[in-house]
Amino acid sequence: MNATSKRFNFVRVYSFPSIQLNHREVLLDAILRQSIQFKNDTEQPAVEFIKDWISGKEMFAFQTSGSTGTPKQFTFARWQLQQSAARTVKALGLTAGDQALVCLNTRYVAGKMMLVRALKHNLGLTIIDPTANPFETLPTGYQPDFMAVVPLQLATLSENPENHPRLNQMKAILVGGAPVSLSTVNKLQELKCPIYETYGMTETLSNIAIRLINTPSKSHRFTPLEHVQVRTDQRSCLVIHDSIQKEPLITNDIGEVHSNGTFTWLGRFDNVINTGGIKVHPEKIEQVLEELLSQFKFTLNYFVGPLPDDRFGQIVTLFIDKNELLPENIDSILAKINSLPSSPEKPKKIALARNWRLTETGKTDRKRIISTVSGSAAELLTLS
């Protein structure tokens, strides 16, 4: 069989001869012939990946976003992508004919794996530009069964009650890329559709574990997917044993593995702050602050990180996006933080950042923000 007949046999096997790309029908044959005119830069990586997939390409390169370090590239075989997609589809109970909505950046692993799940398992495929509100431009009659989102998108969707009927008809929603805020999780309890927070990264071909974060069956623990086992090393960091990987993957994610194989994610090893010889986890502090700061009605972007200090080596610092904050907002934040009891985990300073940087996948770029604040005369407020 020559390459051309192999490609067109795949198109005939796939249940859907076309996809929806930003609300226009695009034939798979046209993708193979490379006769698609792109409306913007976000369409090209999706179409190029689909062309490679239905052409039978065997090796695929994936670029990390750089949110936890220098961007890197990893290469995986087609069979690895297929098995990763299959176990997610199985865990979520998806079946051929279900409608998949792709609203993530398809330059990166989360978006690309959504394409693989749809193409490999005959899901209807609708691709739209990644925006804060994925439902904003959807046709009235279109009902997705499955989608993957980042926390910002999920928060936007859940905040508007008009989106709830459409959300409640979905089979499953995946959310990943960053922790889901407490305020969003609380809002999700109004929804019936199962929403799963994911654990994974580029090196694991997206999620290798999920946890339900709404409905009465919700859990604080991640459950590994089929053929995945997790343990911890001497640093208390997670080590992933996966049947589709040649070797165990040693991560920088601090966690606790439970007797039934589930695990709890506690934070990043490379985010740990050493203040006066005491090691504190910023993610734990952020959870405490979220309960405190979620009472405000104004939008607040923040994270906890270190700043250098002559006496303590590092001090716990609350980094806040200053943009659109009024002086009275800042006064309210100061009062709330100062009301906390004294402890090594209590922030000692607030850094008001003017340039709130994000990665291409929409994550807060902690390292760049900290570097910018450390290297400039940023506005620093001392807490009591």
N, C-alpha and C positions, 0 to 999 in steps of 0.2 A: 504494500500500500504506500503510495507516495505521500509527501507531506500535505499536499493540497487536499486530497481525499480524506486524510486523517482529520484535518481541520474542519471540513464541512460535515463529516460524520458527527463530530462533536456538536456542532450547531443543531443538527437534526435530533440528537439525543436529548439536548437541553429542552425542557418543556416549553420554555418561552423563547420565541424567535427574536425577541427584541427586549430592550430595557427602556426605562424612563429616565431620561437625563435632563434635569432641570425642566421637567414638565413637557418634554417633547419625546416622541418615540424614536428610538435609534435601533436599527436592525443590527443583529450580530454580524450578518454578512457585510454590512457597511463598515463595521469596526475592523473586520478582517482585511477588507480592501483599503483601509486607512483613508476613507473618503469622508470622514467626519470633520466638520468645521467647529472648532471650539469657540464658545462664547466668552470664556475667561480661563485664567490659569488653573483654576481648581478642577476643571473638567478633564484636562489632559492626563494627569496621572491615573485617574480612574479608568479612562478609555484605554490607555496604553497597557495597564495591568490586565484588563479584560482581554485585550488582543493577545498578549503573551500567554494567558491562561488557556484560551480556547485554541491557540495555535499549538498547544502541547509542550510549551517550554518546561524544562525540567529543573532549573535552578533559579532562585529568586533572591534578590538583595533587599535588605531592609535597613533603613537608617534610623538611629535613635534621635529623639528630639533634643537631647542634651540637657534635660532638666536636672539630672543627677550627676553630670560630669561632661567631659568632652564628647561631642557627637561621635558615634561609632557606626560602622556598617557590619551587618551580619548576613551570611548567606545560608539559605535553607533549600532542601530538596522538595520537589513537588509532593512526594509522599508524606513528608512531615507536615506540610500545610494541610493536606487532605485529612490526616489523622487528627490534627488539632481542631479543624473545623468539625469533624464528625463527632467528637466527644462533647463539644459545646452544643451542637444541634440535638444530640441525644439527651443531654442533661436538661435542656429547656423544653423538651417534648415537641420540637418543631417537626413539621412534615412537609412533603412536597406540595407545592401550591400555596403555601403560606407567603405572605407579602413582607419582604425585608426592606426597611427604609435605611439608607446609608446617608448619614448627615455628619460624618466625621471627615477629617482631612485624609484622603486616600494616598497621600505621600508616605504615611506612616502605618505601622503594623495594625493598629486597631481598625482603621478604615479598610486596609487591604484584606484583612481577615474577614470582614463583613462581606466583601465581594466573593471570597472563596466559599464561604458558607452558602451563599445564594447560588453560585454557579455549580458547585458540587452537589448540592442537595435540592436542586430544582425549586428554589424559592423565587417568587416574583421580585424583580430588582428595580427599585426606585432610588436614584442617586440625586441628591440636592447639595447645593453649596453649604458648607458648615457655617451656621449662624447661631446666635444665642437662642433663637426661637425656631426650631425645625418645623413647627406646624404652621408658621405664619403664611407661607405661600402654597400650602398643599391644597389641591382641589377638594371641594366639599365632599365629594363621594368617595374619596380615597381613604381606605382604612388599613394602616399597617398592622401586621401581627407581631413584628419583631424589629427592634432597633437597638443600637448602642449609642450612648451619649456620654458627654463629660458632665461633671457636676453643675457647671453653669447652665448648660442646656436643660438639665433635669429641673433645676430650681426655677428657671423661666417657665417651663411647661406646667409645673405643679402649682405655681402661684396663681395661674389664671384658671378659674373654675370652668371657663368655656372649653378648655382642653380636656377636662376630666372624662366626658363621655367617650371621646376617642381613645384616651389612654386606657380606660377600663375595659375596652374591647380587645386589648392586645394580649398576646400569649406570654410575652416576656420582654423585659427591658434590661439591658446591661448598662451599668454606669462605672466608669473607671477613669484612670489618669491622675486622680487626686482624691483624697478623702472627701466624703459627702458631709456637708455641714449638718450640725444638729438641727438647725431650723428647717432645713430641707427634709431631713429624715422625719421630723415631726409632721410636716405637711404631707408627706407620702402616706401616712397612716390613713388618710381619707380615700386612698385609691385601692381598688380591688386587684388590679393587674400585678403579677409578681415582678418585683424590681430587685435585681441582684447587683450588689457591689462586687467588682472583680478584683482579683489579685493576679498580676502578671506584668510582663515587660516585653520589650522587643526580643530579648534573648530567649524567651519562652513562647514566642509566637502568640502573643497576647495572653489571655487569661488561662491560668492553670488551676484556679480555684475560685469559687463564688460563695457569697453569703446573701441570704434573703434579708432585706432591710425594711420590709413592710409586711403587712398582714399578721394575723396571730401566730404564724409559724416563723416569724423573723428570728434571726440569731446574731450574736456578736462574734461568732466564729466562722472562719472560712472552711469550706469543705473542698478538698482537692477533687479534681475531675478524675475520670477513669484512667487508670494506669499511671497515676501521679502519687508519689509519697513525699512527705516533707519531714525533715528533722532539723535540729539546730547544731551549730558548731560551738567551739570553745568561747566565741564572742557572743553567744546567744543569737547569732544570725541564722536565718533560714537557709537550708540546703535542700535543693529540689532534685528529686530522683524521678525522671520522666522517661517513659519507654521510647519516646521519639527523639531523645537526646543521647548522644554517645557517652557522655560523662555527666556526673552530678553537677548542678549549677550552684555555685556558692554565691549568695547574695550579700548585700549590705543592709538587708532589712532585719531589724531586731524583732523577734517574735517568741511566742510560747506555744509549743506543740502539746496537744492534749492526748490522753490515752486512747481515744477513739480515732486518732489520726487527723482531727480538725486542728486548726491553729488560729491564734490571735496575733494580728499585726500590731506592733507597739511603736514603731518608728524607724528612722534611718540611722545606721551606725555612724555615717559621715555627717549627720546633723547634730550629734551629741555635743553639748556645750560643757566644757570643763571650766568651772568657775571656782577658783580657790581650791582646786583638788577634788571638788564634788562634781560628779557627772550627772547632768540632767537632760531629759528628753524633751525637746521643744514641742513635739506632737502632743505629749501629755499636758503640757502647759496650755497649748492651744485649745484643748478640750475644755479645760477649766475656764479659760477666758471666753470661750464661745457661749457658755451658759450665762456669763456675766454681761457680755457685750451684745448678745442677740436681743436684748430688751430695747435697744435703740431702734428707732424707726428709719434712721438714715442708713444708706449703704456703706459698708465698711470692709475694705480689703486689708488684710493684715496677715502676718505670720511672726513667729518667734525665732530668733537666731542670735548669733554671738557678735559682739563687737570687742576689739582688743582693749585691754585695760592693764595699766602698769602694776596695779596691786594684785588683782585676781587672775590675771592672764586673759580671761574672757569674762564678760558680763552678759547676763540674760537681757536681751533687748527686744522690745516690741516694735517691729517695722510696720508702718502704716502708710497706705496710699493717701497722700495729702490732697490729691486732686478732688475738687468738689466738696471738700470738708469746710464747714464754716468755723470761725473761732469758737463759737459756743459748743460745737460738736467736740472739738479738741478738749475743751474744758470739762465736758461731761465724761470723756474717756479717761482723762487724768483722775477725776474724782473716783471713778469706778475702780481703777487699778490701785489707787492709793488706799482704797478701803480693804484691800486684801491683807490678810495677816502676813507678817514678815516670815520669809522662808528663802532657801537658796533658789527656789523655782520662781519666785516673784520677780517680774521684770524690774530692772534697776534704771533703765532708760527707755524712752520712746524716740524712735527715729522717724521723722516725717519725710518720706521719700517723694520727690516730685516726679521722678521718672519710674513709674511702676511697670517693670518689664515682664513680658510674657514670652513663653516659647511659642514655636509655630503650632503646637498642639493645644495652645490655650492655657498651659499651666503657668503658675507664678514662677518666674525665674529667680529663685532665692539667691543663688550664688552671684548673679549679676547685680541684683539690688544691693546685697550686702557689700559687694566690691565697690559699687558706686558711692554708697553712703560712707564707707570706710575711707575712700580716697578723696572726699570733698568736704567742704564746709556745710554739710547737711544740718538741718535744724534738729538738734538733739534736746530732749526735755528730760530732766532728772526727776525720778520718782522718789517719794518719801519711803 
